[in-house]
Amino acid sequence: MTMFNVQPKRKTTFQRLKPGMAVFYNEKVLKIIKLRNIKLTEKGLIYQFDVDGSNGILMGESGTRISIIKES
């Protein structure tokens, strides 16, 4: 069984997420598979990732901060 530690000080933005990273979002652990799409909207860039877990998609604005998870 793999344990995860949420590092509250380890946060990044959606634009810096890369395949293979694990994140903590909406009380769920999601592993980034690949970048699916980037859309330019009135609010800025929206990133859409394929993820392992939840409904299979993670979306967020480029500047939104998200917690990174470190395996231990």
Contacts in CASP RR format, 6 or more apart in sequence:
PFRMAT RR
TARGET T0000
AUTHOR 0000-0000-0000
METHOD contacts of the structure
MODEL  1
MTMFNVQPKRKTTFQRLKPGMAVFYNEKVLKIIKLRNIKLTEKGLIYQFD
VDGSNGILMGESGTRISIIKES
2 71 0 8 1.000
3 71 0 8 1.000
3 72 0 8 1.000
4 22 0 8 1.000
4 24 0 8 1.000
4 29 0 8 1.000
4 69 0 8 1.000
4 70 0 8 1.000
4 71 0 8 1.000
4 72 0 8 1.000
5 69 0 8 1.000
5 70 0 8 1.000
5 72 0 8 1.000
6 24 0 8 1.000
6 67 0 8 1.000
6 69 0 8 1.000
7 67 0 8 1.000
7 68 0 8 1.000
7 69 0 8 1.000
7 70 0 8 1.000
8 67 0 8 1.000
10 67 0 8 1.000
10 68 0 8 1.000
10 70 0 8 1.000
11 65 0 8 1.000
11 66 0 8 1.000
11 67 0 8 1.000
11 68 0 8 1.000
12 65 0 8 1.000
12 66 0 8 1.000
12 68 0 8 1.000
13 62 0 8 1.000
13 63 0 8 1.000
13 64 0 8 1.000
13 65 0 8 1.000
13 66 0 8 1.000
14 47 0 8 1.000
14 60 0 8 1.000
14 61 0 8 1.000
14 62 0 8 1.000
14 63 0 8 1.000
14 64 0 8 1.000
14 66 0 8 1.000
15 45 0 8 1.000
15 47 0 8 1.000
15 62 0 8 1.000
15 63 0 8 1.000
17 23 0 8 1.000
17 32 0 8 1.000
17 35 0 8 1.000
17 47 0 8 1.000
17 49 0 8 1.000
17 66 0 8 1.000
18 32 0 8 1.000
19 32 0 8 1.000
19 33 0 8 1.000
19 34 0 8 1.000
19 35 0 8 1.000
20 31 0 8 1.000
20 32 0 8 1.000
20 33 0 8 1.000
21 31 0 8 1.000
21 32 0 8 1.000
21 68 0 8 1.000
22 29 0 8 1.000
22 30 0 8 1.000
22 31 0 8 1.000
22 32 0 8 1.000
22 68 0 8 1.000
22 69 0 8 1.000
22 71 0 8 1.000
23 29 0 8 1.000
23 30 0 8 1.000
23 31 0 8 1.000
23 32 0 8 1.000
23 58 0 8 1.000
23 66 0 8 1.000
23 67 0 8 1.000
23 68 0 8 1.000
23 69 0 8 1.000
24 30 0 8 1.000
24 66 0 8 1.000
24 67 0 8 1.000
24 68 0 8 1.000
24 69 0 8 1.000
25 54 0 8 1.000
25 58 0 8 1.000
25 66 0 8 1.000
25 67 0 8 1.000
26 54 0 8 1.000
28 53 0 8 1.000
28 54 0 8 1.000
29 53 0 8 1.000
29 69 0 8 1.000
30 51 0 8 1.000
30 52 0 8 1.000
30 53 0 8 1.000
30 54 0 8 1.000
30 58 0 8 1.000
31 51 0 8 1.000
31 52 0 8 1.000
31 53 0 8 1.000
32 49 0 8 1.000
32 50 0 8 1.000
32 51 0 8 1.000
32 58 0 8 1.000
33 49 0 8 1.000
33 50 0 8 1.000
33 51 0 8 1.000
33 52 0 8 1.000
34 49 0 8 1.000
34 50 0 8 1.000
35 47 0 8 1.000
35 48 0 8 1.000
35 49 0 8 1.000
35 50 0 8 1.000
36 48 0 8 1.000
36 49 0 8 1.000
36 50 0 8 1.000
36 57 0 8 1.000
37 47 0 8 1.000
37 48 0 8 1.000
38 45 0 8 1.000
38 46 0 8 1.000
38 47 0 8 1.000
38 48 0 8 1.000
39 45 0 8 1.000
39 46 0 8 1.000
39 48 0 8 1.000
40 46 0 8 1.000
43 61 0 8 1.000
44 61 0 8 1.000
44 62 0 8 1.000
45 61 0 8 1.000
45 62 0 8 1.000
46 59 0 8 1.000
46 60 0 8 1.000
46 61 0 8 1.000
46 62 0 8 1.000
47 59 0 8 1.000
47 60 0 8 1.000
47 61 0 8 1.000
47 62 0 8 1.000
48 57 0 8 1.000
48 58 0 8 1.000
48 59 0 8 1.000
48 60 0 8 1.000
49 57 0 8 1.000
49 58 0 8 1.000
49 59 0 8 1.000
50 56 0 8 1.000
50 57 0 8 1.000
51 57 0 8 1.000
51 58 0 8 1.000
END
